[in-house]
Amino acid sequence: MTINEIKAQARKECFATRAEAFKTEHGQANKILADYLAPHRGKVLSGYIAMRTEMDPMVVMAAHQGPVGVPVIVAKDQPLRFREWSPGCTLVEGELKAMIPAEGGWIEPEVLIVPLVGFDARGYRLGYGGGFYDRTLAMLRAKRPTIAVGFSFAAQELPEVPIDEYDQRLDAIVTEKGLRVF
């Protein structure tokens, strides 16, 4: 099997696990995430508008003391860009049905809350397969220190995420069961 086939199989299993975990109470995860991000107030933060069964960081994004953006897919095989977001702003459907602000300035995050399908104890994440976050983190980290924190259900942990040379590690992961720093 190729690395892409291995990742695709892992994704399939992780989506089922995440859907089941989504049915449980997970409000504690937002408190843990907010506590982790507190020392980063004032920095440019990227969150995301949750889709389907993703852990939802909206309450933490709304409380952040500083600029907040959400990812915008501009083209296949390109890094993400980030449009400024604020609570109540008008959202429109972007690429891959992701909701994005209808208008707003472009910002460059220093701290990113990253959605994922699975993660492991080494700090690697399994994403959706487009490579958008890996390209984006590589680009941002080449410019300056950039923090990436995964936001996930504890049940999404894998024994080992299949990786290749393009995969970027997370700095931390927040789940409803706690914080892990890598």
Backbone as ProteinMPNN parsed JSONL, in Angstrom:
{"seq_chain_A": "MTINEIKAQARKECFATRAEAFKTEHGQANKILADYLAPHRGKVLSGYIAMRTEMDPMVVMAAHQGPVGVPVIVAKDQPLRFREWSPGCTLVEGELKAMIPAEGGWIEPEVLIVPLVGFDARGYRLGYGGGFYDRTLAMLRAKRPTIAVGFSFAAQELPEVPIDEYDQRLDAIVTEKGLRVF", "coords_chain_A": {"N_chain_A": [[0.839, -1.19, 0.0], [0.441, 2.272, -0.704], [1.6, 5.362, 0.828], [-0.425, 7.269, 0.639], [-2.686, 5.651, 0.33], [-2.662, 4.32, 2.763], [-3.062, 6.471, 4.505], [-5.624, 7.247, 3.632], [-7.183, 5.057, 4.42], [-6.824, 5.203, 7.191], [-8.074, 7.677, 7.662], [-10.742, 7.077, 7.061], [-11.428, 5.333, 9.159], [-10.996, 7.068, 11.318], [-12.907, 9.095, 10.878], [-15.286, 7.764, 11.462], [-14.872, 7.195, 14.17], [-14.69, 9.814, 15.19], [-17.283, 10.765, 14.649], [-18.798, 9.248, 16.408], [-17.702, 10.088, 18.88], [-18.491, 12.729, 18.854], [-21.076, 12.732, 19.747], [-20.969, 12.82, 22.466], [-20.576, 14.702, 25.569], [-18.6, 17.563, 25.352], [-17.793, 20.049, 26.199], [-15.826, 20.835, 28.001], [-13.454, 20.89, 26.596], [-13.285, 23.369, 25.272], [-12.78, 25.143, 27.394], [-10.257, 24.249, 28.219], [-8.81, 24.77, 25.876], [-9.076, 27.587, 25.751], [-7.669, 28.312, 28.064], [-5.106, 27.421, 27.35], [-4.561, 29.142, 25.231], [-4.552, 31.638, 26.444], [-2.028, 32.951, 27.217], [-1.345, 33.942, 24.754], [-2.807, 36.111, 24.043], [-3.596, 38.98, 22.138], [-2.004, 38.266, 20.019], [-2.18, 37.321, 16.526], [-4.705, 35.146, 15.758], [-5.756, 32.098, 14.318], [-8.701, 30.395, 13.755], [-11.349, 28.163, 13.041], [-14.337, 27.518, 11.177], [-16.417, 25.205, 12.339], [-17.132, 22.071, 10.786], [-19.5, 19.549, 10.112], [-18.752, 16.96, 12.216], [-16.636, 18.094, 13.575], [-14.641, 19.298, 16.321], [-15.715, 22.23, 17.88], [-14.382, 25.426, 17.852], [-15.492, 27.946, 18.193], [-16.478, 29.512, 20.436], [-14.138, 30.045, 21.817], [-12.666, 31.423, 19.904], [-14.269, 33.723, 19.678], [-13.85, 34.899, 22.145], [-11.196, 35.602, 22.117], [-8.615, 37.924, 22.669], [-7.626, 39.843, 20.45], [-6.767, 39.958, 16.923], [-8.665, 37.741, 14.842], [-8.757, 35.133, 12.511], [-10.088, 33.109, 9.823], [-9.534, 30.114, 7.916], [-9.095, 30.219, 4.366], [-9.493, 28.557, 1.421], [-7.616, 29.029, -1.368], [-6.689, 27.934, -3.721], [-6.122, 24.722, -5.206], [-3.466, 22.752, -3.907], [-2.136, 24.898, -2.74], [-0.987, 27.126, -0.105], [-3.114, 27.998, 2.684], [-5.061, 31.01, 3.018], [-5.965, 33.634, 5.258], [-8.879, 35.054, 6.353], [-10.073, 37.875, 8.041], [-12.162, 37.489, 10.863], [-15.103, 37.968, 12.813], [-17.374, 37.673, 15.589], [-20.663, 37.076, 14.492], [-20.267, 38.027, 11.929], [-20.993, 38.148, 8.392], [-21.251, 35.109, 6.724], [-20.171, 33.086, 3.982], [-20.365, 30.372, 1.639], [-17.378, 28.739, 0.973], [-14.642, 27.175, -0.797], [-14.826, 23.584, -0.914], [-17.077, 23.549, 0.647], [-16.618, 24.911, 3.004], [-17.344, 27.346, 5.438], [-16.832, 30.81, 5.21], [-15.79, 34.206, 6.007], [-17.703, 36.749, 4.398], [-16.547, 39.11, 3.712], [-13.662, 41.119, 4.529], [-10.414, 41.837, 5.905], [-7.218, 40.437, 4.958], [-5.267, 38.401, 7.029], [-2.331, 37.289, 8.819], [-1.767, 34.503, 10.652], [-0.291, 33.911, 13.892], [-0.731, 32.026, 15.716], [-2.407, 29.008, 15.42], [-5.485, 27.331, 15.513], [-6.123, 24.118, 14.814], [-8.081, 21.994, 12.839], [-8.707, 18.441, 12.702], [-8.474, 14.98, 11.688], [-7.329, 12.793, 12.868], [-4.788, 12.092, 15.367], [-1.48, 11.662, 16.843], [0.701, 10.518, 19.551], [3.121, 11.681, 19.053], [2.653, 14.129, 18.054], [1.808, 14.442, 15.494], [-0.64, 15.066, 12.956], [-3.52, 13.824, 11.315], [-4.968, 14.96, 8.531], [-7.446, 16.151, 6.216], [-6.503, 15.457, 3.749], [-5.828, 17.207, 1.7], [-3.546, 18.662, 2.124], [-3.406, 21.311, 2.859], [-3.079, 22.594, 5.426], [-0.525, 21.627, 6.14], [1.14, 22.742, 4.126], [0.657, 25.43, 4.665], [1.544, 25.742, 7.349], [4.268, 25.125, 7.009], [5.044, 27.273, 5.369], [4.443, 29.517, 7.039], [6.035, 28.966, 9.295], [8.538, 29.149, 8.199], [8.892, 31.829, 8.097], [8.598, 32.872, 10.722], [8.384, 32.025, 14.263], [5.644, 29.889, 14.755], [2.678, 28.75, 16.159], [0.895, 25.753, 16.326], [-2.025, 24.331, 17.293], [-3.765, 21.442, 17.755], [-7.239, 20.59, 17.726], [-9.418, 18.465, 19.102], [-11.242, 15.375, 19.608], [-10.501, 13.148, 22.256], [-10.746, 10.482, 21.582], [-9.915, 10.35, 18.979], [-7.269, 9.795, 18.828], [-4.567, 8.089, 17.412], [-2.517, 5.093, 17.226], [-0.242, 5.567, 15.683], [0.248, 8.121, 13.411], [0.307, 7.902, 9.942], [2.969, 9.269, 8.172], [4.621, 11.589, 5.911], [7.323, 13.308, 4.232], [6.275, 15.873, 4.102], [4.54, 16.399, 6.144], [3.592, 18.383, 8.891], [4.351, 18.893, 12.304], [2.227, 19.256, 15.181], [2.185, 21.697, 17.82], [0.851, 21.375, 20.119], [-1.944, 19.55, 21.49], [-5.373, 19.757, 22.108], [-7.894, 18.204, 23.845], [-11.086, 16.999, 25.035], [-10.256, 15.752, 27.268], [-7.918, 16.891, 28.112], [-4.759, 18.723, 27.872], [-1.984, 18.31, 25.741], [1.377, 18.828, 25.213], [3.781, 19.024, 22.687]], "CA_chain_A": [[0.0, 0.0, 0.0], [1.175, 3.548, -0.719], [1.326, 6.221, 1.986], [-1.738, 7.883, 0.429], [-3.702, 4.63, 0.598], [-2.645, 4.093, 4.213], [-3.715, 7.639, 5.106], [-7.051, 7.204, 3.29], [-7.801, 4.049, 5.288], [-6.836, 5.767, 8.551], [-9.109, 8.717, 7.674], [-12.055, 6.425, 7.091], [-11.631, 4.854, 10.526], [-11.057, 8.226, 12.219], [-14.182, 9.79, 10.698], [-16.286, 6.996, 12.205], [-14.585, 7.417, 15.589], [-15.048, 11.192, 15.522], [-18.745, 10.881, 14.631], [-19.277, 8.664, 17.665], [-17.265, 10.964, 19.976], [-19.244, 13.979, 18.745], [-22.347, 12.55, 20.457], [-20.73, 12.962, 23.899], [-20.364, 16.062, 26.086], [-17.203, 17.935, 25.15], [-17.629, 21.466, 26.496], [-14.584, 21.046, 28.747], [-12.361, 21.128, 25.649], [-13.18, 24.805, 25.011], [-12.121, 25.767, 28.548], [-8.843, 23.872, 28.149], [-8.237, 25.517, 24.759], [-8.996, 28.994, 26.143], [-6.556, 28.423, 29.024], [-3.85, 27.271, 26.609], [-4.356, 30.318, 24.377], [-4.517, 32.88, 27.234], [-0.765, 33.681, 27.109], [-1.177, 34.422, 23.377], [-3.726, 37.225, 23.742], [-2.959, 40.044, 21.371], [-1.435, 37.704, 18.787], [-3.158, 36.978, 15.486], [-5.163, 33.762, 15.933], [-6.626, 31.491, 13.312], [-9.566, 29.302, 14.181], [-12.044, 27.617, 11.869], [-15.775, 27.314, 11.331], [-16.543, 23.743, 12.395], [-17.975, 21.367, 9.816], [-19.944, 18.21, 10.491], [-18.495, 16.506, 13.584], [-15.397, 18.666, 14.108], [-14.688, 20.027, 17.574], [-16.038, 23.613, 17.511], [-13.641, 26.401, 18.651], [-16.103, 29.27, 18.014], [-16.558, 30.28, 21.679], [-12.766, 30.475, 22.129], [-12.337, 32.451, 18.914], [-15.02, 34.933, 20.009], [-13.295, 35.481, 23.369], [-9.783, 35.954, 21.943], [-8.289, 39.352, 22.699], [-6.722, 40.085, 19.342], [-7.37, 39.62, 15.631], [-8.975, 36.326, 14.589], [-9.054, 34.827, 11.118], [-10.455, 31.736, 9.48], [-8.852, 29.729, 6.682], [-9.751, 30.304, 3.064], [-8.794, 27.8, 0.379], [-7.561, 29.883, -2.557], [-6.472, 27.067, -4.884], [-5.573, 23.402, -4.922], [-2.013, 22.671, -3.735], [-1.608, 26.188, -2.284], [-1.236, 27.38, 1.315], [-4.333, 28.712, 3.026], [-5.01, 32.419, 3.415], [-6.834, 33.797, 6.419], [-9.701, 36.258, 6.31], [-10.47, 38.331, 9.367], [-13.475, 37.027, 11.3], [-15.601, 38.449, 14.102], [-18.68, 37.075, 15.865], [-21.8, 37.661, 13.799], [-19.987, 38.479, 10.563], [-21.685, 37.398, 7.355], [-20.476, 34.001, 6.186], [-20.571, 32.518, 2.696], [-19.743, 29.078, 1.398], [-16.154, 28.759, 0.193], [-14.252, 25.887, -1.375], [-15.095, 22.375, -0.128], [-18.237, 23.868, 1.49], [-16.209, 25.576, 4.24], [-17.907, 28.678, 5.604], [-15.794, 31.839, 5.352], [-16.374, 35.548, 6.024], [-18.027, 37.311, 3.079], [-15.605, 40.195, 3.472], [-12.726, 41.322, 5.633], [-9.019, 41.895, 5.523], [-6.396, 39.227, 5.046], [-4.34, 38.459, 8.152], [-1.41, 36.155, 8.873], [-1.783, 34.066, 12.046], [0.882, 33.483, 14.648], [-1.228, 30.864, 16.448], [-3.487, 28.393, 14.654], [-6.268, 26.209, 16.018], [-6.149, 23.286, 13.617], [-8.967, 20.837, 12.861], [-8.018, 17.229, 12.263], [-9.226, 13.731, 11.647], [-6.667, 11.948, 13.851], [-3.492, 12.583, 15.841], [-0.749, 10.662, 17.622], [1.461, 11.001, 20.706], [4.3, 12.416, 18.587], [2.218, 15.454, 17.639], [1.411, 14.485, 14.088], [-2.075, 15.058, 12.72], [-4.055, 13.318, 10.057], [-5.947, 15.926, 8.058], [-8.42, 15.698, 5.227], [-5.818, 14.94, 2.575], [-5.485, 18.236, 0.715], [-2.234, 19.227, 2.429], [-3.489, 22.764, 3.026], [-2.454, 23.037, 6.676], [0.914, 21.334, 6.105], [1.769, 23.792, 3.303], [0.521, 26.705, 5.363], [2.453, 25.761, 8.5], [5.645, 25.201, 6.499], [5.256, 28.639, 4.908], [4.458, 30.433, 8.18], [7.178, 28.658, 10.156], [9.751, 29.613, 7.521], [8.958, 33.272, 8.323], [8.702, 33.195, 12.151], [7.764, 30.985, 15.093], [4.198, 29.768, 14.58], [2.154, 27.689, 17.018], [-0.259, 25.024, 15.806], [-2.649, 23.5, 18.319], [-4.863, 20.628, 17.262], [-8.444, 20.611, 18.563], [-9.899, 17.146, 18.729], [-11.728, 14.468, 20.636], [-9.455, 12.215, 22.699], [-10.947, 9.206, 20.88], [-9.313, 10.412, 17.647], [-5.843, 9.472, 18.891], [-4.129, 6.874, 16.727], [-1.217, 4.616, 17.704], [0.762, 6.297, 14.914], [-0.238, 8.718, 12.17], [1.231, 7.698, 8.819], [3.476, 10.582, 7.752], [5.637, 11.689, 4.87], [8.23, 14.438, 4.47], [5.558, 17.143, 4.068], [3.69, 16.553, 7.32], [4.042, 19.303, 9.933], [3.919, 18.514, 13.651], [1.527, 20.205, 16.029], [2.896, 22.069, 19.041], [0.025, 20.895, 21.223], [-3.276, 19.05, 21.135], [-6.367, 19.929, 23.159], [-9.086, 17.348, 23.749], [-11.955, 17.139, 26.213], [-9.571, 15.122, 28.412], [-6.766, 17.652, 28.569], [-3.764, 19.341, 26.984], [-0.692, 17.646, 25.569], [2.319, 19.677, 24.501], [4.784, 18.179, 22.025]], "C_chain_A": [[0.88, 1.247, 0.0], [0.819, 4.347, 0.536], [-0.042, 6.887, 1.856], [-2.873, 6.906, 0.697], [-3.798, 4.338, 2.094], [-3.357, 5.244, 4.925], [-5.226, 7.612, 4.838], [-7.79, 6.196, 4.175], [-7.888, 4.559, 6.72], [-7.914, 6.836, 8.68], [-10.501, 8.112, 7.822], [-12.386, 5.959, 8.513], [-11.8, 6.019, 11.499], [-12.363, 8.993, 12.084], [-15.281, 9.078, 11.493], [-16.106, 7.202, 13.708], [-15.02, 8.812, 16.012], [-16.56, 11.365, 15.572], [-19.338, 10.337, 15.92], [-18.917, 9.572, 18.852], [-18.066, 12.258, 20.004], [-20.547, 13.922, 19.535], [-22.203, 12.767, 21.96], [-20.558, 14.423, 24.29], [-18.886, 16.405, 25.943], [-16.948, 19.419, 25.399], [-16.34, 21.788, 27.238], [-13.429, 21.382, 27.806], [-12.192, 22.622, 25.363], [-12.503, 25.54, 26.166], [-10.623, 25.478, 28.516], [-8.148, 24.658, 27.035], [-8.069, 26.996, 25.125], [-7.838, 29.218, 27.118], [-5.207, 28.325, 28.315], [-3.535, 28.53, 25.795], [-4.205, 31.623, 25.153], [-3.177, 33.61, 27.143], [-0.514, 34.286, 25.716], [-2.147, 35.538, 23.021], [-2.941, 38.34, 23.07], [-2.334, 39.547, 20.074], [-2.554, 37.412, 17.79], [-3.436, 35.477, 15.583], [-5.961, 33.328, 14.718], [-7.414, 30.383, 13.981], [-10.157, 28.677, 12.936], [-13.525, 27.521, 12.203], [-15.994, 25.806, 11.23], [-17.516, 23.216, 11.346], [-18.301, 19.979, 10.367], [-19.622, 17.914, 11.958], [-17.169, 17.015, 14.148], [-15.653, 19.304, 15.48], [-14.813, 21.514, 17.211], [-15.319, 24.618, 18.413], [-14.28, 27.803, 18.689], [-16.12, 30.096, 19.295], [-15.177, 30.809, 22.073], [-12.331, 31.573, 21.16], [-12.999, 33.78, 19.28], [-14.438, 35.649, 21.225], [-11.854, 35.956, 23.214], [-9.588, 37.464, 21.903], [-7.202, 39.631, 21.669], [-7.416, 39.708, 18.056], [-7.568, 38.114, 15.479], [-9.3, 36.173, 13.111], [-9.522, 33.401, 10.979], [-9.828, 31.403, 8.131], [-9.739, 29.83, 5.455], [-8.886, 29.513, 2.081], [-8.813, 28.67, -0.876], [-7.358, 29.075, -3.833], [-5.912, 25.725, -4.403], [-4.042, 23.491, -4.844], [-1.368, 23.991, -3.341], [-1.823, 26.312, -0.776], [-2.569, 28.109, 1.496], [-4.036, 30.199, 3.183], [-6.039, 32.555, 4.523], [-7.552, 35.134, 6.354], [-10.142, 36.587, 7.735], [-11.926, 37.956, 9.646], [-13.831, 37.707, 12.614], [-16.975, 37.825, 14.326], [-19.791, 37.816, 15.128], [-21.53, 38.142, 12.392], [-20.726, 37.591, 9.558], [-20.755, 36.335, 6.78], [-21.054, 33.551, 4.856], [-19.861, 31.183, 2.538], [-18.521, 29.241, 0.497], [-15.892, 27.391, -0.42], [-14.513, 24.751, -0.39], [-16.18, 22.593, 0.915], [-17.869, 24.472, 2.84], [-16.805, 26.975, 4.286], [-16.77, 29.659, 5.902], [-16.473, 33.211, 5.417], [-16.582, 36.078, 4.6], [-17.068, 38.427, 2.709], [-14.691, 40.318, 4.674], [-11.303, 41.297, 5.116], [-8.328, 40.545, 5.634], [-5.409, 39.415, 6.192], [-3.463, 37.219, 8.144], [-1.275, 35.704, 10.327], [-0.397, 33.706, 12.592], [0.567, 32.21, 15.427], [-2.411, 30.322, 15.663], [-4.156, 27.284, 15.449], [-6.551, 25.367, 14.784], [-7.132, 22.124, 13.765], [-8.205, 19.613, 12.373], [-8.958, 16.042, 12.281], [-8.654, 12.758, 12.675], [-5.343, 12.571, 14.257], [-2.784, 11.458, 16.588], [0.072, 11.328, 18.717], [2.732, 11.745, 20.312], [3.948, 13.844, 18.174], [1.879, 15.554, 16.171], [-0.1, 14.39, 13.975], [-2.382, 14.417, 11.378], [-5.148, 14.29, 9.667], [-6.865, 15.302, 7.028], [-7.786, 15.228, 3.924], [-5.444, 15.953, 1.521], [-4.116, 18.856, 0.935], [-2.234, 20.714, 2.707], [-2.789, 23.242, 4.304], [-0.961, 22.745, 6.692], [1.664, 22.377, 5.284], [1.773, 25.135, 4.038], [1.483, 26.796, 6.541], [3.901, 25.847, 8.054], [5.969, 26.627, 6.066], [5.378, 29.606, 6.087], [5.684, 30.216, 9.053], [8.505, 29.054, 9.519], [9.963, 31.107, 7.764], [9.241, 33.629, 9.789], [8.121, 32.034, 12.962], [6.243, 31.034, 14.963], [3.731, 28.562, 15.38], [0.921, 27.08, 16.369], [-0.783, 24.112, 16.903], [-3.83, 22.762, 17.697], [-6.019, 20.669, 18.245], [-9.26, 19.398, 18.173], [-10.569, 16.437, 19.898], [-10.607, 13.498, 20.989], [-9.543, 10.886, 21.936], [-10.301, 9.184, 19.494], [-7.818, 10.09, 17.655], [-5.585, 8.114, 18.241], [-2.829, 6.377, 17.358], [-0.069, 5.346, 16.993], [0.141, 6.807, 13.622], [0.772, 8.405, 11.068], [1.676, 9.066, 8.289], [4.417, 10.456, 6.563], [6.44, 12.959, 5.133], [7.524, 15.793, 4.51], [4.752, 17.419, 5.338], [4.354, 17.419, 8.385], [3.491, 18.846, 11.286], [3.134, 19.645, 14.299], [2.439, 20.556, 17.201], [2.161, 21.544, 20.262], [-1.259, 20.314, 20.652], [-4.168, 19.274, 22.35], [-7.522, 18.997, 22.843], [-9.933, 17.618, 24.985], [-11.309, 16.546, 27.457], [-8.325, 15.85, 28.851], [-5.894, 18.189, 27.457], [-2.537, 18.468, 26.944], [0.183, 18.563, 24.709], [3.411, 18.784, 23.932], [6.1, 18.91, 21.893]], "O_chain_A": [[1.936, 1.271, 0.631], [-0.155, 4.035, 1.22], [-0.745, 7.054, 2.853], [-3.911, 7.293, 1.233], [-4.891, 4.135, 2.624], [-4.156, 5.022, 5.834], [-6.016, 7.922, 5.729], [-8.904, 6.466, 4.624], [-8.905, 4.373, 7.389], [-8.6, 6.899, 9.7], [-11.322, 8.583, 8.61], [-13.496, 6.171, 9.001], [-12.642, 5.969, 12.396], [-12.882, 9.495, 13.08], [-16.113, 9.73, 12.124], [-17.086, 7.366, 14.434], [-15.644, 8.983, 17.059], [-17.068, 12.051, 16.459], [-20.283, 10.911, 16.461], [-19.749, 9.794, 19.732], [-18.293, 12.821, 21.075], [-21.065, 14.959, 19.949], [-23.207, 12.887, 22.662], [-20.411, 15.286, 23.424], [-18.021, 15.635, 26.359], [-15.991, 19.982, 24.867], [-15.816, 22.896, 27.117], [-12.51, 22.1, 28.201], [-11.063, 23.093, 25.226], [-11.729, 26.468, 25.932], [-9.813, 26.372, 28.76], [-7.036, 25.154, 27.219], [-7.029, 27.59, 24.838], [-7.112, 30.205, 27.004], [-4.275, 29.06, 28.642], [-2.376, 28.932, 25.687], [-3.773, 32.624, 24.582], [-3.191, 34.833, 26.999], [0.43, 35.055, 25.535], [-2.303, 35.881, 21.849], [-1.783, 38.6, 23.395], [-2.154, 40.32, 19.133], [-3.719, 37.275, 18.163], [-2.525, 34.654, 15.502], [-6.742, 34.1, 14.163], [-6.856, 29.541, 14.685], [-9.52, 28.667, 11.883], [-13.909, 27.451, 13.37], [-15.786, 25.206, 10.176], [-18.555, 23.812, 11.061], [-17.469, 19.333, 11.004], [-20.172, 18.561, 12.85], [-16.634, 16.435, 15.093], [-16.752, 19.786, 15.754], [-14.097, 22.001, 16.336], [-15.599, 24.672, 19.61], [-13.655, 28.747, 19.174], [-15.802, 31.285, 19.249], [-15.069, 31.912, 22.609], [-11.696, 32.545, 21.567], [-12.369, 34.835, 19.201], [-14.524, 36.873, 21.323], [-11.34, 36.647, 24.094], [-10.299, 38.182, 21.2], [-6.013, 39.649, 21.987], [-8.534, 39.194, 18.082], [-6.744, 37.318, 15.929], [-10.027, 36.982, 12.534], [-9.376, 32.588, 11.891], [-9.616, 32.287, 7.301], [-10.941, 29.57, 5.494], [-7.693, 29.78, 1.935], [-9.879, 29.011, -1.389], [-7.804, 29.482, -4.906], [-5.311, 25.628, -3.333], [-3.411, 24.211, -5.618], [-0.177, 24.19, -3.582], [-2.727, 25.685, -0.223], [-3.074, 28.749, 0.575], [-2.9, 30.592, 3.448], [-6.889, 31.682, 4.699], [-6.93, 36.195, 6.308], [-10.524, 35.714, 8.513], [-12.798, 38.089, 8.787], [-12.954, 37.989, 13.431], [-17.665, 37.484, 13.366], [-19.843, 39.046, 15.146], [-22.442, 38.617, 11.715], [-21.04, 36.435, 9.843], [-19.62, 36.624, 6.4], [-22.262, 33.624, 4.629], [-18.876, 30.904, 3.223], [-18.61, 29.804, -0.594], [-16.794, 26.562, -0.545], [-14.43, 24.941, 0.823], [-16.21, 21.914, 1.941], [-18.713, 24.542, 3.733], [-16.775, 27.703, 3.294], [-15.883, 29.393, 6.712], [-17.597, 33.369, 4.941], [-15.745, 35.877, 3.72], [-16.805, 38.663, 1.53], [-14.92, 39.695, 5.711], [-11.028, 40.796, 4.025], [-8.802, 39.637, 6.318], [-4.786, 40.47, 6.311], [-3.814, 36.211, 7.53], [-0.729, 36.438, 11.15], [0.505, 33.274, 11.874], [1.455, 31.424, 15.756], [-3.31, 31.072, 15.284], [-3.487, 26.405, 15.993], [-7.15, 25.848, 13.821], [-7.029, 21.349, 14.715], [-7.176, 19.739, 11.708], [-10.068, 16.095, 12.81], [-9.397, 11.987, 13.283], [-4.834, 13.466, 13.582], [-3.389, 10.44, 16.924], [0.131, 12.554, 18.801], [3.358, 12.38, 21.161], [4.836, 14.672, 17.967], [1.683, 16.655, 15.657], [-0.759, 13.73, 14.779], [-1.588, 14.476, 10.439], [-6.142, 14.434, 10.379], [-7.037, 14.084, 6.977], [-8.474, 14.656, 3.078], [-4.801, 15.598, 0.532], [-3.578, 19.505, 0.039], [-1.168, 21.325, 2.786], [-2.0, 24.186, 4.266], [-0.194, 23.552, 7.217], [2.72, 22.847, 5.706], [2.762, 25.868, 4.028], [2.161, 27.808, 6.715], [4.689, 26.572, 8.662], [7.05, 27.135, 6.364], [6.301, 30.419, 6.134], [6.305, 31.179, 9.503], [9.491, 29.271, 10.224], [11.085, 31.6, 7.65], [10.006, 34.549, 10.078], [7.447, 31.163, 12.411], [5.638, 32.103, 15.051], [4.317, 27.483, 15.29], [0.021, 27.791, 15.922], [-0.072, 23.23, 17.385], [-4.766, 23.375, 17.183], [-5.811, 20.77, 19.454], [-9.743, 19.306, 17.044], [-10.459, 16.872, 21.044], [-9.848, 13.077, 20.116], [-8.523, 10.246, 21.68], [-10.155, 8.117, 18.898], [-7.173, 10.111, 16.606], [-6.289, 7.136, 18.492], [-2.107, 7.166, 17.968], [0.937, 5.697, 17.609], [-0.418, 6.039, 12.839], [1.97, 8.622, 11.249], [0.84, 9.919, 7.993], [4.931, 9.381, 6.254], [6.247, 13.612, 6.158], [8.136, 16.779, 4.922], [4.331, 18.551, 5.573], [5.517, 17.219, 8.736], [2.327, 18.464, 11.401], [3.345, 20.823, 14.009], [3.354, 19.802, 17.532], [2.763, 21.299, 21.308], [-1.614, 20.55, 19.496], [-3.765, 19.012, 23.484], [-8.059, 18.993, 21.735], [-9.536, 18.376, 25.869], [-11.757, 16.802, 28.574], [-7.72, 15.481, 29.857], [-6.235, 18.122, 26.275], [-2.093, 17.947, 27.968], [-0.218, 19.009, 23.634], [3.909, 17.89, 24.617], [7.063, 18.357, 21.36]]}, "name": "protein", "num_of_chains": 1, "seq": "MTINEIKAQARKECFATRAEAFKTEHGQANKILADYLAPHRGKVLSGYIAMRTEMDPMVVMAAHQGPVGVPVIVAKDQPLRFREWSPGCTLVEGELKAMIPAEGGWIEPEVLIVPLVGFDARGYRLGYGGGFYDRTLAMLRAKRPTIAVGFSFAAQELPEVPIDEYDQRLDAIVTEKGLRVF"}
